Amino acid sequence: KWAEHMRAQGFDVKTHEVEDVPGQRKKLGMPDAYGSCHTAKVGNYLIEGHVPAADVQRLLKEKPKAVGLAVPSMPPGSPGMESAKPMPYETLLVKADGSTSVFARH
């Protein structure tokens, strides 16, 4: 459902089923600590988990030095994880050294 959310916001999404999601995440360069159920590549960035399209659009506009964005776990209420009981969550900016800062609060 996250891919549908991204398509609805104008992103061209191509999916690839993989056997080893953590292994693929590591190969791409996203620290496992921020892992979720899927990893995407957008431009020169990685997008981990249920990151809102608006956050990805902001990332592409601001172009910070970073690996990318992550929404660890699968928080209810995030794109693709719609819920009658949404929970607050944060989108993290993942830096090359593995550290993070809060990019957005939802």
Residue frames relative to the residue before (quaternion, step in Angstrom):
aa qw qx qy qz dx dy dz
K 1.0000 0.0000 0.0000 0.0000 0.00 0.00 0.00
W 0.5747 0.5786 -0.3933 0.4245 3.61 1.13 -0.52
A 0.6255 0.5338 -0.3406 0.4559 3.60 0.99 -0.79
E 0.6275 0.5266 -0.3303 0.4689 3.60 1.02 -0.76
H 0.6208 0.5374 -0.3271 0.4678 3.60 1.03 -0.83
M 0.6813 0.4848 -0.2897 0.4657 3.58 0.89 -0.92
R 0.6334 0.5217 -0.3296 0.4668 3.60 0.98 -0.80
A 0.6516 0.5287 -0.3098 0.4472 3.59 0.96 -0.88
Q 0.7075 0.4223 -0.2482 0.5094 3.58 1.23 -0.47
G 0.6802 -0.5506 0.2639 0.4056 3.57 1.25 0.44
F 0.5193 0.6282 -0.4331 0.3849 3.61 1.21 0.10
D 0.3672 -0.6822 0.5879 0.2327 3.56 -1.14 0.74
V 0.0601 -0.8386 0.5410 -0.0234 3.58 -0.28 1.26
K 0.0428 -0.7540 0.6555 0.0040 3.53 -0.95 1.01
T 0.1986 -0.8038 0.5523 0.0969 3.57 -0.75 1.02
H 0.1021 -0.7597 0.6411 0.0378 3.52 -1.23 0.69
E 0.2909 -0.7428 0.5785 0.1700 3.56 -0.68 1.11
V 0.0441 -0.7932 0.6073 0.0043 3.58 -0.92 0.94
E 0.5284 -0.6443 0.4606 0.3059 3.56 -1.16 0.62
D 0.8061 0.2234 -0.0662 0.5440 3.57 0.93 -0.96
V 0.2031 -0.8187 0.5269 0.1044 3.58 0.14 1.29
P 0.6736 0.4762 -0.3311 0.4580 3.68 0.76 -0.84
G 0.6479 0.5195 -0.3214 0.4550 3.60 1.00 -0.77
Q 0.6529 0.4994 -0.3049 0.4810 3.57 1.00 -0.82
R 0.6188 0.5429 -0.3357 0.4578 3.59 1.02 -0.83
K 0.6619 0.5022 -0.2966 0.4708 3.57 0.93 -0.95
K 0.6428 0.5356 -0.3163 0.4471 3.58 0.93 -0.92
L 0.6926 0.4736 -0.2747 0.4696 3.59 0.99 -0.83
G 0.5653 -0.6424 0.3645 0.3672 3.59 1.17 -0.50
M 0.5075 0.6118 -0.4490 0.4081 3.60 1.21 0.29
P 0.4535 -0.6921 0.4813 0.2894 3.61 -0.72 1.02
D 0.5554 -0.6521 0.4178 0.3027 3.55 -0.95 0.98
A 0.5590 0.6322 -0.3797 0.3790 3.60 1.14 -0.60
Y 0.7394 0.3823 -0.2107 0.5125 3.59 1.16 -0.55
G 0.3232 0.8115 -0.4404 0.2074 3.54 1.31 0.27
S 0.0651 -0.7470 0.6612 0.0240 3.48 -1.30 0.60
C 0.7514 -0.4158 0.2794 0.4294 3.57 -1.15 -0.52
H 0.8096 0.0770 -0.0559 0.5793 3.61 1.18 -0.26
T 0.2134 -0.7457 0.6217 0.1092 3.52 -1.28 0.60
A 0.1004 -0.7930 0.5998 0.0353 3.55 -0.95 0.91
K 0.2712 -0.7085 0.6202 0.1995 3.54 -1.29 0.44
V 0.0314 0.7638 -0.6424 0.0540 3.55 -0.92 1.00
G 0.7966 -0.0543 -0.0087 0.6020 3.57 -0.38 1.19
N 0.7683 -0.2910 0.2496 0.5126 3.57 -0.81 -1.03
Y 0.6178 0.5710 -0.3198 0.4359 3.59 1.26 0.16
L 0.3286 -0.6837 0.6105 0.2278 3.50 -1.38 0.39
I 0.1533 -0.7589 0.6287 0.0730 3.54 -1.09 0.78
E 0.1005 -0.8256 0.5552 0.0046 3.56 -0.49 1.21
G 0.8499 0.1378 -0.1218 0.4937 3.54 -0.75 1.08
H 0.7717 -0.4083 0.2929 0.3899 3.49 -1.39 -0.34
V 0.0896 0.8128 -0.5588 0.1380 3.57 0.69 1.19
P 0.4585 -0.6846 0.4865 0.2905 3.62 -0.84 0.91
A 0.5973 -0.5888 0.4184 0.3484 3.57 -1.08 0.75
A 0.6197 0.5529 -0.3499 0.4333 3.60 1.01 -0.72
D 0.6364 0.5094 -0.3281 0.4774 3.60 1.06 -0.67
V 0.6392 0.5098 -0.3229 0.4767 3.59 1.01 -0.78
Q 0.6399 0.5192 -0.3245 0.4644 3.60 0.96 -0.82
R 0.6484 0.5031 -0.3121 0.4785 3.59 0.99 -0.83
L 0.6180 0.5465 -0.3374 0.4535 3.61 0.98 -0.84
L 0.6952 0.4788 -0.2733 0.4612 3.57 0.86 -0.98
K 0.6467 0.5090 -0.3125 0.4744 3.58 1.14 -0.60
E 0.7491 0.4146 -0.2190 0.4679 3.60 0.85 -1.00
K 0.1539 -0.8502 0.4874 0.1263 3.61 1.22 -0.57
P 0.1231 0.8039 -0.5729 0.1018 3.63 0.65 1.00
K 0.5203 -0.5738 0.5046 0.3813 3.57 -1.25 0.32
A 0.3504 0.7242 -0.5137 0.2981 3.56 -0.39 1.22
V 0.5660 -0.5407 0.4908 0.3826 3.52 -1.35 0.25
G 0.6831 -0.4336 0.2995 0.5056 3.56 1.00 -0.88
L 0.6061 -0.5429 0.4417 0.3778 3.53 -1.24 -0.58
A 0.0455 -0.7962 0.6028 0.0233 3.54 -1.19 0.58
V 0.0898 -0.6992 0.7041 0.0848 3.48 -1.28 0.68
P 0.2386 -0.8056 0.5249 0.1364 3.58 -0.01 1.27
S 0.7792 0.2674 -0.2492 0.5092 3.52 -1.24 0.61
M 0.4302 -0.6619 0.5311 0.3079 3.59 -1.14 -0.53
P 0.0901 -0.8597 0.4997 0.0553 3.61 0.48 1.17
P 0.4907 -0.6477 0.4927 0.3115 3.59 -0.91 0.87
G 0.7552 0.3436 -0.2800 0.4829 3.56 -0.85 1.00
S 0.5605 0.5649 -0.4068 0.4485 3.58 1.24 -0.17
P 0.6721 -0.5046 0.3314 0.4286 3.63 -1.15 0.43
G 0.7864 0.2417 -0.2225 0.5232 3.53 -0.74 1.10
M 0.7214 0.3183 -0.2060 0.5795 3.56 1.32 -0.20
E 0.0844 0.8345 -0.5383 0.0818 3.57 1.05 0.79
S 0.0076 0.8108 -0.5804 0.0760 3.54 -1.00 0.88
A 0.5191 -0.6106 0.4971 0.3325 3.54 -1.20 0.55
K 0.7558 0.2654 -0.1567 0.5777 3.59 1.26 -0.43
P 0.0547 -0.8303 0.5543 0.0192 3.61 0.42 1.19
M 0.2482 -0.7507 0.5966 0.1371 3.54 -1.20 0.63
P 0.5343 -0.5959 0.4685 0.3740 3.60 -1.08 0.57
Y 0.0502 0.7887 -0.6116 0.0373 3.58 -1.11 0.69
E 0.3444 -0.7286 0.5578 0.1986 3.54 -1.31 0.32
T 0.2953 -0.6715 0.6431 0.2198 3.51 -1.28 0.57
L 0.2183 -0.7990 0.5525 0.0933 3.56 -0.76 1.07
L 0.3146 -0.6794 0.6270 0.2151 3.54 -1.18 0.71
V 0.1883 -0.7989 0.5667 0.0722 3.57 -0.54 1.21
K 0.2412 -0.7943 0.5477 0.1039 3.54 -0.68 1.16
A 0.7046 -0.4946 0.3160 0.3987 3.57 -1.28 0.43
D 0.6913 0.4653 -0.2871 0.4724 3.62 1.07 -0.63
G 0.5998 -0.5912 0.3448 0.4146 3.59 1.31 0.07
S 0.5418 0.5961 -0.4132 0.4247 3.57 1.25 -0.11
T 0.2235 -0.7764 0.5750 0.1292 3.56 -1.27 0.32
S 0.0973 -0.7191 0.6746 0.1354 3.48 -1.42 0.16
V 0.5575 -0.5945 0.4507 0.3643 3.56 -1.21 0.47
F 0.2449 -0.7783 0.5686 0.1049 3.55 -0.73 1.14
A 0.7859 -0.0957 0.0954 0.6034 3.58 1.05 -0.80
R 0.2321 -0.7352 0.6185 0.1518 3.54 -1.26 0.57
H 0.0930 -0.7991 0.5937 0.0183 3.55 -0.96 0.92
